[in-house]
C-alpha cells in the first residue's frame, strides 16, 4: 500500500503561484494585443502543452483572466475570449465624454509643477511608443495619462467608474489607433491638453478632452461596423 502523498510545501506553493501569475500575464498580453481575438476558445490542455506545465496553473490563470473580464468560462465550452459589441463601445465612450471633462476641470486647478513634469513625461513615453509601434503599451500608457489628468478631482466614485471604463478601452484603443492610423493625432491632442492646462486655459483643455474622446469613439465605431459588415 503506497503512502499518502505529502501536502505541497511552501516552496512548491510559491512556485505554483509564480507560474500561474506568469501564465496570466502572458495570456493577458496576447488577448490585449489581439493575438487571441474575441470568441476564440482557450483550451487548457493546449495551453498547458504550450507552456510545458500542468493544467492547474493554466486553470488558475484563466480564472484570473475571467475576474479581469478578458475571458468568460462557459460550461462545456471552456474559456472564451470576450469582446465588446458596437453598442457597448458607444456606451463606454459616451460615459467617458460625460465624466472626464468635468473631472479634468476640477483636477487641473490643483496641478503642481511636479505633476506637469509627470504628465509631460507620460506624453513623451506615449508618443515614443506610438512611433515605435509598441502596440502592447498603447492602452496602458493611454489609461495612465487619462487617470493622471483626473487624479485631483476628489470624486472617488466617478474616478472609480472612469478607471473601469479606461480598462475596458484598452483593446479598443489599440484597435482604433492601429486601424485608423490616428497615432499622430492622439499624441498631439494629449500634448495639447497638458499645454492648455499649464497655460491656465482649463476650460479649453476640458473641451479638447471631450473632442478627443468623441473622435476616438466615432473612429472606433466605424471600424467595428466595417468589421461586422465584412
PASEBA-1860 file (N, C-alpha, C; in nm, 3 decimals):
! residues 230
1> XXXXXXXX> 0.085/-0.119/0.000/0.000/0.000/0.000/0.089/0.124/0.000 ~ 0.064/0.212/-0.094/0.151/0.330/-0.105/0.117/0.432/0.002 ~ 0.217/0.506/0.041/0.197/0.609/0.143/0.120/0.726/0.083 ~ 0.035/0.793/0.163/-0.039/0.909/0.110/0.057/1.018/0.067 ~ 0.017/1.088/-0.038/0.101/1.197/-0.089/0.113/1.308/0.014 ~ 0.233/1.357/0.030/0.253/1.465/0.126/0.200/1.596/0.069 ~ 0.147/1.683/0.155/0.096/1.811/0.105/0.208/1.895/0.045 ~ 0.175/1.982/-0.050/0.279/2.065/-0.113/0.346/2.156/-0.010
9> XXXXXXXX> 0.476/2.172/-0.025/0.550/2.259/0.065/0.522/2.405/0.033 ~ 0.567/2.494/0.122/0.551/2.638/0.099/0.625/2.680/-0.027 ~ 0.740/2.618/-0.051/0.818/2.650/-0.172/0.742/2.608/-0.298 ~ 0.681/2.488/-0.293/0.603/2.439/-0.408/0.484/2.531/-0.434 ~ 0.418/2.573/-0.327/0.301/2.661/-0.343/0.342/2.794/-0.405 ~ 0.457/2.847/-0.360/0.505/2.974/-0.413/0.542/2.960/-0.561 ~ 0.611/2.849/-0.594/0.649/2.826/-0.733/0.524/2.814/-0.820 ~ 0.425/2.743/-0.771/0.299/2.723/-0.843/0.229/2.857/-0.867
17> XXXXXXXX> 0.226/2.939/-0.761/0.163/3.070/-0.771/0.236/3.159/-0.871 ~ 0.370/3.152/-0.871/0.451/3.233/-0.963/0.427/3.191/-1.107 ~ 0.419/3.060/-1.132/0.393/3.009/-1.267/0.256/3.056/-1.314 ~ 0.157/3.045/-1.227/0.021/3.088/-1.262/0.016/3.236/-1.297 ~ 0.087/3.318/-1.220/0.091/3.463/-1.245/0.157/3.492/-1.379 ~ 0.264/3.419/-1.411/0.334/3.439/-1.538/0.246/3.401/-1.656 ~ 0.171/3.291/-1.643/0.079/3.249/-1.749/-0.032/3.350/-1.765 ~ -0.084/3.399/-1.653/-0.190/3.500/-1.658/-0.145/3.622/-1.736
25> XXXXXXXX> -0.025/3.672/-1.707/0.025/3.792/-1.773/0.050/3.767/-1.921 ~ 0.106/3.650/-1.953/0.132/3.618/-2.094/0.001/3.613/-2.174 ~ -0.099/3.544/-2.120/-0.227/3.534/-2.190/-0.297/3.670/-2.197 ~ -0.285/3.747/-2.090/-0.346/3.881/-2.088/-0.291/3.967/-2.201 ~ -0.159/3.967/-2.217/-0.097/4.048/-2.322/-0.139/3.999/-2.461 ~ -0.151/3.869/-2.478/-0.188/3.816/-2.609/-0.333/3.848/-2.643 ~ -0.417/3.854/-2.541/-0.557/3.894/-2.563/-0.562/4.043/-2.599 ~ -0.491/4.125/-2.521/-0.492/4.269/-2.544/-0.428/4.306/-2.677
33> XXXXXXXX> -0.331/4.227/-2.720/-0.264/4.254/-2.848/-0.347/4.209/-2.968 ~ -0.455/4.134/-2.940/-0.538/4.087/-3.050/-0.495/3.952/-3.105 ~ -0.389/3.891/-3.049/-0.347/3.759/-3.095/-0.458/3.657/-3.071 ~ -0.524/3.669/-2.955/-0.642/3.589/-2.925/-0.764/3.679/-2.943 ~ -0.834/3.663/-3.052/-0.947/3.750/-3.084/-1.071/3.713/-3.003 ~ -1.165/3.806/-2.986/-1.291/3.776/-2.918/-1.359/3.654/-2.981 ~ -1.409/3.566/-2.893/-1.476/3.446/-2.939/-1.388/3.324/-2.949 ~ -1.256/3.343/-2.944/-1.162/3.230/-2.951/-1.169/3.149/-2.820
41> XXXXXXXX> -1.165/3.017/-2.834/-1.164/2.931/-2.717/-1.020/2.905/-2.674 ~ -0.992/2.924/-2.545/-0.861/2.895/-2.489/-0.867/2.760/-2.418 ~ -0.807/2.660/-2.478/-0.813/2.523/-2.426/-0.702/2.498/-2.325 ~ -0.741/2.450/-2.209/-0.644/2.428/-2.102/-0.535/2.330/-2.144 ~ -0.574/2.220/-2.211/-0.473/2.120/-2.246/-0.371/2.174/-2.346 ~ -0.420/2.252/-2.445/-0.329/2.308/-2.545/-0.235/2.411/-2.482 ~ -0.289/2.492/-2.391/-0.206/2.594/-2.325/-0.105/2.528/-2.232 ~ -0.147/2.425/-2.161/-0.056/2.356/-2.070/0.060/2.295/-2.150
49> XXXXXXXX> 0.028/2.239/-2.266/0.133/2.182/-2.350/0.226/2.291/-2.404 ~ 0.167/2.405/-2.444/0.248/2.515/-2.497/0.346/2.567/-2.393 ~ 0.298/2.584/-2.269/0.383/2.639/-2.163/0.469/2.532/-2.096 ~ 0.441/2.404/-2.124/0.518/2.297/-2.063/0.491/2.281/-1.915 ~ 0.363/2.298/-1.876/0.324/2.291/-1.735/0.198/2.206/-1.722 ~ 0.155/2.184/-1.598/0.030/2.111/-1.576/-0.089/2.203/-1.602 ~ -0.208/2.144/-1.600/-0.329/2.224/-1.626/-0.367/2.314/-1.508 ~ -0.318/2.280/-1.389/-0.364/2.353/-1.270/-0.330/2.502/-1.276
57> XXXXXXXX> -0.204/2.542/-1.301/-0.177/2.687/-1.310/-0.246/2.752/-1.429 ~ -0.269/2.675/-1.536/-0.342/2.730/-1.650/-0.486/2.760/-1.610 ~ -0.548/2.666/-1.539/-0.685/2.687/-1.491/-0.693/2.809/-1.400 ~ -0.595/2.824/-1.311/-0.594/2.940/-1.221/-0.575/3.069/-1.300 ~ -0.491/3.065/-1.404/-0.470/3.184/-1.488/-0.599/3.223/-1.559 ~ -0.672/3.126/-1.609/-0.798/3.155/-1.679/-0.901/3.213/-1.583 ~ -0.902/3.166/-1.459/-0.993/3.223/-1.359/-0.957/3.369/-1.330 ~ -0.827/3.398/-1.325/-0.783/3.537/-1.306/-0.825/3.624/-1.423
65> XXXXXXXX> -0.811/3.572/-1.543/-0.849/3.648/-1.663/-1.001/3.670/-1.667 ~ -1.075/3.573/-1.616/-1.221/3.592/-1.608/-1.255/3.703/-1.510 ~ -1.183/3.708/-1.397/-1.205/3.814/-1.299/-1.173/3.952/-1.357 ~ -1.078/3.956/-1.454/-1.041/4.082/-1.520/-1.131/4.115/-1.638 ~ -1.228/4.025/-1.667/-1.321/4.050/-1.776/-1.267/4.020/-1.914 ~ -1.155/3.949/-1.922/-1.093/3.922/-2.052/-1.138/3.789/-2.112 ~ -1.182/3.697/-2.027/-1.239/3.572/-2.078/-1.367/3.543/-2.000 ~ -1.448/3.455/-2.057/-1.568/3.407/-1.988/-1.563/3.255/-1.992
73> XXXXXXXX> -1.572/3.193/-1.876/-1.569/3.047/-1.869/-1.711/2.995/-1.885 ~ -1.735/2.924/-1.995/-1.866/2.876/-2.033/-1.874/2.726/-2.009 ~ -1.977/2.677/-1.940/-1.990/2.533/-1.917/-1.986/2.454/-2.048 ~ -1.909/2.347/-2.047/-1.895/2.255/-2.161/-1.819/2.317/-2.280 ~ -1.777/2.441/-2.269/-1.701/2.503/-2.379/-1.565/2.555/-2.334 ~ -1.549/2.578/-2.205/-1.422/2.628/-2.155/-1.416/2.779/-2.155 ~ -1.294/2.832/-2.165/-1.271/2.977/-2.156/-1.279/3.038/-2.295 ~ -1.365/3.138/-2.310/-1.381/3.208/-2.436/-1.334/3.351/-2.419
81> XXXXXXXX> -1.255/3.402/-2.514/-1.209/3.541/-2.508/-1.329/3.633/-2.530 ~ -1.344/3.729/-2.441/-1.457/3.821/-2.450/-1.428/3.935/-2.547 ~ -1.531/4.004/-2.586/-1.517/4.121/-2.673/-1.635/4.214/-2.653 ~ -1.622/4.336/-2.698/-1.727/4.436/-2.684/-1.809/4.445/-2.811 ~ -1.938/4.466/-2.796/-2.025/4.493/-2.910/-2.013/4.641/-2.948 ~ -2.064/4.676/-3.065/-2.066/4.818/-3.107/-2.140/4.901/-3.005 ~ -2.253/4.849/-2.957/-2.334/4.924/-2.861/-2.259/4.947/-2.730 ~ -2.183/4.847/-2.687/-2.105/4.862/-2.564/-1.994/4.965/-2.582
89> XXXXXXXX> -1.929/4.964/-2.698/-1.825/5.064/-2.726/-1.885/5.204/-2.722 ~ -2.000/5.222/-2.788/-2.066/5.354/-2.788/-2.100/5.397/-2.646 ~ -2.148/5.305/-2.566/-2.187/5.336/-2.428/-2.067/5.376/-2.344 ~ -1.957/5.301/-2.357/-1.835/5.330/-2.280/-1.782/5.469/-2.312 ~ -1.772/5.501/-2.441/-1.716/5.630/-2.479/-1.811/5.745/-2.448 ~ -1.942/5.720/-2.455/-2.038/5.824/-2.417/-2.023/5.859/-2.269 ~ -2.007/5.757/-2.186/-1.987/5.780/-2.043/-1.856/5.855/-2.018 ~ -1.752/5.819/-2.090/-1.625/5.890/-2.074/-1.637/6.037/-2.114
97> XXXXXXXX> -1.709/6.063/-2.223/-1.730/6.202/-2.266/-1.799/6.283/-2.158 ~ -1.891/6.220/-2.088/-1.968/6.290/-1.985/-1.888/6.311/-1.857 ~ -1.805/6.214/-1.823/-1.737/6.216/-1.694/-1.600/6.285/-1.695 ~ -1.519/6.257/-1.795/-1.379/6.302/-1.789/-1.360/6.454/-1.798 ~ -1.427/6.526/-1.890/-1.401/6.671/-1.898/-1.429/6.747/-1.768 ~ -1.545/6.726/-1.701/-1.564/6.799/-1.575/-1.467/6.756/-1.465 ~ -1.425/6.631/-1.467/-1.325/6.587/-1.369/-1.191/6.654/-1.394 ~ -1.156/6.669/-1.522/-1.032/6.741/-1.555/-1.039/6.885/-1.507
105> XXXXXXXX> -1.153/6.950/-1.526/-1.168/7.090/-1.483/-1.147/7.104/-1.332 ~ -1.189/7.003/-1.256/-1.168/7.006/-1.111/-1.022/6.974/-1.076 ~ -0.965/6.879/-1.146/-0.831/6.830/-1.113/-0.720/6.925/-1.152 ~ -0.732/6.985/-1.271/-0.621/7.064/-1.328/-0.585/7.185/-1.242 ~ -0.679/7.239/-1.170/-0.654/7.356/-1.085/-0.558/7.324/-0.971 ~ -0.536/7.196/-0.947/-0.450/7.155/-0.835/-0.314/7.101/-0.882 ~ -0.290/7.105/-1.012/-0.162/7.052/-1.062/-0.045/7.137/-1.014 ~ 0.062/7.069/-0.973/0.188/7.135/-0.937/0.284/7.122/-1.054
113> XXXXXXXX> 0.399/7.185/-1.043/0.500/7.172/-1.148/0.546/7.026/-1.160 ~ 0.552/6.957/-1.046/0.590/6.815/-1.049/0.486/6.733/-1.127 ~ 0.359/6.768/-1.111/0.254/6.699/-1.185/0.268/6.722/-1.335 ~ 0.299/6.846/-1.372/0.317/6.875/-1.515/0.438/6.801/-1.571 ~ 0.542/6.788/-1.491/0.659/6.712/-1.537/0.621/6.567/-1.562 ~ 0.542/6.511/-1.472/0.500/6.371/-1.488/0.410/6.357/-1.612 ~ 0.318/6.450/-1.630/0.229/6.443/-1.746/0.307/6.456/-1.876 ~ 0.404/6.549/-1.878/0.485/6.563/-1.999/0.568/6.438/-2.025
121> XXXXXXXX> 0.617/6.377/-1.917/0.693/6.254/-1.931/0.605/6.142/-1.988 ~ 0.481/6.137/-1.941/0.387/6.037/-1.992/0.356/6.060/-2.140 ~ 0.337/6.187/-2.178/0.308/6.215/-2.320/0.429/6.180/-2.406 ~ 0.549/6.206/-2.356/0.670/6.169/-2.430/0.681/6.017/-2.446 ~ 0.652/5.946/-2.337/0.661/5.800/-2.340/0.555/5.741/-2.434 ~ 0.435/5.799/-2.428/0.326/5.756/-2.515/0.360/5.782/-2.661 ~ 0.412/5.902/-2.688/0.449/5.936/-2.825/0.557/5.844/-2.880 ~ 0.655/5.811/-2.795/0.762/5.720/-2.838/0.707/5.581/-2.866
129> XXXXXXXX> 0.613/5.534/-2.782/0.554/5.401/-2.802/0.470/5.397/-2.929 ~ 0.400/5.508/-2.956/0.321/5.517/-3.079/0.412/5.512/-3.202 ~ 0.517/5.592/-3.197/0.609/5.600/-3.311/0.682/5.467/-3.335 ~ 0.714/5.398/-3.226/0.787/5.271/-3.237/0.696/5.153/-3.268 ~ 0.564/5.179/-3.270/0.470/5.070/-3.297/0.461/4.969/-3.185 ~ 0.486/5.013/-3.060/0.478/4.923/-2.945/0.332/4.910/-2.901 ~ 0.256/4.836/-2.980/0.111/4.827/-2.961/0.075/4.777/-2.822 ~ 0.158/4.688/-2.767/0.128/4.631/-2.636/0.127/4.735/-2.525
137> XXXXXXXX> 0.186/4.854/-2.548/0.193/4.956/-2.443/0.091/5.068/-2.462 ~ 0.026/5.074/-2.578/-0.060/5.188/-2.609/-0.176/5.203/-2.510 ~ -0.245/5.094/-2.484/-0.360/5.102/-2.394/-0.321/5.139/-2.253 ~ -0.214/5.076/-2.204/-0.165/5.102/-2.067/-0.123/5.248/-2.049 ~ -0.046/5.302/-2.145/0.001/5.440/-2.134/-0.113/5.539/-2.151 ~ -0.207/5.508/-2.239/-0.324/5.595/-2.258/-0.405/5.601/-2.129 ~ -0.425/5.487/-2.066/-0.501/5.481/-1.941/-0.429/5.560/-1.831 ~ -0.298/5.543/-1.820/-0.221/5.615/-1.718/-0.232/5.766/-1.737
145> XXXXXXXX> -0.224/5.810/-1.861/-0.232/5.953/-1.890/-0.368/6.010/-1.850 ~ -0.474/5.945/-1.892/-0.608/5.996/-1.861/-0.635/5.996/-1.711 ~ -0.593/5.891/-1.641/-0.616/5.888/-1.497/-0.532/5.993/-1.425 ~ -0.411/6.019/-1.473/-0.328/6.122/-1.412/-0.389/6.261/-1.431 ~ -0.453/6.283/-1.544/-0.520/6.411/-1.566/-0.629/6.436/-1.461 ~ -0.692/6.329/-1.415/-0.812/6.342/-1.330/-0.783/6.317/-1.183 ~ -0.659/6.292/-1.147/-0.626/6.237/-1.015/-0.664/6.329/-0.900 ~ -0.670/6.461/-0.921/-0.700/6.553/-0.812/-0.846/6.601/-0.812
153> XXXXXXXX> -0.932/6.533/-0.883/-1.071/6.578/-0.893/-1.147/6.561/-0.761 ~ -1.098/6.473/-0.673/-1.161/6.449/-0.543/-1.305/6.400/-0.561 ~ -1.323/6.313/-0.657/-1.454/6.250/-0.681/-1.429/6.099/-0.694 ~ -1.407/6.031/-0.581/-1.364/5.890/-0.586/-1.459/5.797/-0.660 ~ -1.589/5.818/-0.648/-1.683/5.729/-0.718/-1.671/5.746/-0.868 ~ -1.668/5.872/-0.912/-1.656/5.898/-1.056/-1.523/5.846/-1.109 ~ -1.416/5.866/-1.033/-1.285/5.819/-1.077/-1.280/5.667/-1.085 ~ -1.348/5.600/-0.994/-1.354/5.454/-0.997/-1.426/5.406/-1.124
161> XXXXXXXX> -1.533/5.476/-1.160/-1.607/5.441/-1.282/-1.519/5.464/-1.404 ~ -1.453/5.580/-1.409/-1.367/5.612/-1.524/-1.253/5.511/-1.535 ~ -1.195/5.472/-1.423/-1.087/5.375/-1.425/-1.132/5.244/-1.490 ~ -1.252/5.199/-1.454/-1.306/5.078/-1.514/-1.334/5.094/-1.662 ~ -1.385/5.211/-1.701/-1.412/5.237/-1.843/-1.282/5.238/-1.924 ~ -1.178/5.299/-1.867/-1.049/5.303/-1.936/-0.988/5.163/-1.949 ~ -1.009/5.079/-1.847/-0.962/4.940/-1.856/-1.034/4.869/-1.971 ~ -1.166/4.893/-1.981/-1.244/4.833/-2.090/-1.199/4.885/-2.227
169> XXXXXXXX> -1.141/5.006/-2.228/-1.098/5.069/-2.354/-0.961/5.021/-2.402 ~ -0.894/4.939/-2.323/-0.757/4.901/-2.358/-0.749/4.840/-2.497 ~ -0.822/4.732/-2.518/-0.819/4.668/-2.650/-0.877/4.757/-2.761 ~ -0.994/4.821/-2.737/-1.046/4.910/-2.841/-0.951/5.024/-2.878 ~ -0.879/5.079/-2.778/-0.784/5.187/-2.806/-0.674/5.139/-2.900 ~ -0.619/5.022/-2.873/-0.514/4.967/-2.960/-0.568/4.944/-3.101 ~ -0.691/4.890/-3.109/-0.751/4.864/-3.240/-0.773/4.994/-3.316 ~ -0.828/5.096/-3.248/-0.858/5.223/-3.314/-0.732/5.289/-3.367
177> XXXXXXXX> -0.628/5.291/-3.286/-0.503/5.354/-3.328/-0.435/5.276/-3.441 ~ -0.439/5.144/-3.431/-0.375/5.060/-3.534/-0.448/5.070/-3.667 ~ -0.582/5.060/-3.661/-0.660/5.053/-3.784/-0.680/5.189/-3.850 ~ -0.685/5.295/-3.770/-0.714/5.428/-3.826/-0.588/5.505/-3.863 ~ -0.474/5.467/-3.802/-0.351/5.544/-3.825/-0.353/5.679/-3.757 ~ -0.437/5.693/-3.653/-0.453/5.822/-3.584/-0.350/5.845/-3.475 ~ -0.237/5.778/-3.483/-0.140/5.788/-3.374/-0.087/5.931/-3.357 ~ -0.060/6.000/-3.467/-0.006/6.136/-3.457/-0.109/6.229/-3.395
185> XXXXXXXX> -0.234/6.214/-3.434/-0.341/6.298/-3.377/-0.355/6.273/-3.227 ~ -0.357/6.147/-3.186/-0.370/6.114/-3.043/-0.255/6.174/-2.964 ~ -0.134/6.160/-3.014/-0.016/6.214/-2.947/-0.025/6.365/-2.935 ~ -0.062/6.432/-3.046/-0.072/6.578/-3.046/-0.178/6.628/-2.948 ~ -0.292/6.561/-2.945/-0.400/6.605/-2.856/-0.364/6.585/-2.710 ~ -0.297/6.478/-2.676/-0.251/6.460/-2.538/-0.157/6.575/-2.498 ~ -0.064/6.606/-2.587/0.031/6.714/-2.559/-0.040/6.847/-2.543 ~ -0.139/6.874/-2.629/-0.213/7.000/-2.624/-0.297/7.013/-2.498
193> XXXXXXXX> -0.355/6.905/-2.454/-0.435/6.909/-2.331/-0.349/6.952/-2.214 ~ -0.229/6.895/-2.203/-0.138/6.932/-2.094/-0.096/7.079/-2.108 ~ -0.064/7.120/-2.230/-0.019/7.259/-2.253/-0.129/7.359/-2.217 ~ -0.253/7.329/-2.251/-0.365/7.418/-2.218/-0.385/7.428/-2.067 ~ -0.376/7.316/-1.999/-0.388/7.318/-1.852/-0.278/7.403/-1.791 ~ -0.155/7.384/-1.839/-0.041/7.457/-1.784/-0.052/7.607/-1.810 ~ -0.118/7.643/-1.920/-0.137/7.784/-1.954/-0.257/7.845/-1.882 ~ -0.324/7.765/-1.799/-0.441/7.814/-1.726/-0.569/7.814/-1.807
201> XXXXXXXX> -0.565/7.757/-1.926/-0.683/7.753/-2.014/-0.754/7.619/-1.994 ~ -0.803/7.602/-1.872/-0.854/7.472/-1.829/-0.984/7.435/-1.900 ~ -1.072/7.531/-1.921/-1.197/7.501/-1.990/-1.170/7.455/-2.133 ~ -1.071/7.518/-2.198/-1.034/7.476/-2.333/-0.975/7.335/-2.332 ~ -0.898/7.305/-2.228/-0.841/7.171/-2.215/-0.952/7.067/-2.199 ~ -1.053/7.101/-2.118/-1.166/7.009/-2.098/-1.244/6.990/-2.228 ~ -1.261/7.098/-2.305/-1.330/7.087/-2.435/-1.251/6.998/-2.531 ~ -1.119/7.014/-2.532/-1.036/6.932/-2.620/-1.040/6.786/-2.577
209> XXXXXXXX> -1.041/6.763/-2.447/-1.050/6.625/-2.397/-1.180/6.559/-2.444 ~ -1.289/6.634/-2.436/-1.417/6.580/-2.482/-1.412/6.548/-2.632 ~ -1.356/6.641/-2.711/-1.345/6.619/-2.856/-1.254/6.500/-2.886 ~ -1.149/6.488/-2.807/-1.051/6.378/-2.822/-1.121/6.243/-2.803 ~ -1.201/6.232/-2.697/-1.273/6.108/-2.669/-1.379/6.082/-2.776 ~ -1.449/6.190/-2.817/-1.556/6.175/-2.916/-1.500/6.127/-3.050 ~ -1.386/6.181/-3.090/-1.326/6.140/-3.217/-1.287/5.992/-3.213 ~ -1.228/5.949/-3.102/-1.190/5.808/-3.089/-1.313/5.719/-3.098
217> XXXXXXXX> -1.423/5.764/-3.037/-1.546/5.685/-3.039/-1.600/5.669/-3.181 ~ -1.609/5.781/-3.254/-1.661/5.777/-3.392/-1.574/5.687/-3.479 ~ -1.443/5.702/-3.466/-1.349/5.623/-3.544/-1.362/5.474/-3.513 ~ -1.371/5.443/-3.383/-1.376/5.303/-3.342/-1.507/5.237/-3.382 ~ -1.617/5.308/-3.366/-1.748/5.252/-3.404/-1.749/5.223/-3.554 ~ -1.691/5.311/-3.634/-1.684/5.288/-3.779/-1.602/5.162/-3.809 ~ -1.493/5.143/-3.736/-1.409/5.023/-3.756/-1.487/4.897/-3.719 ~ -1.558/4.901/-3.606/-1.637/4.785/-3.562/-1.747/4.753/-3.663
225> XXXXXX> -1.816/4.857/-3.710/-1.926/4.834/-3.805/-1.872/4.777/-3.936 ~ -1.757/4.828/-3.982/-1.698/4.777/-4.105/-1.658/4.631/-4.090 ~ -1.600/4.598/-3.974/-1.559/4.459/-3.949/-1.682/4.368/-3.945 ~ -1.790/4.418/-3.884/-1.913/4.339/-3.874/-1.976/4.319/-4.012 ~ -1.970/4.426/-4.095/-2.026/4.417/-4.230/-1.948/4.319/-4.315 ~ -1.814/4.315/-4.288/-1.728/4.225/-4.365/-1.752/4.080/-4.327
END
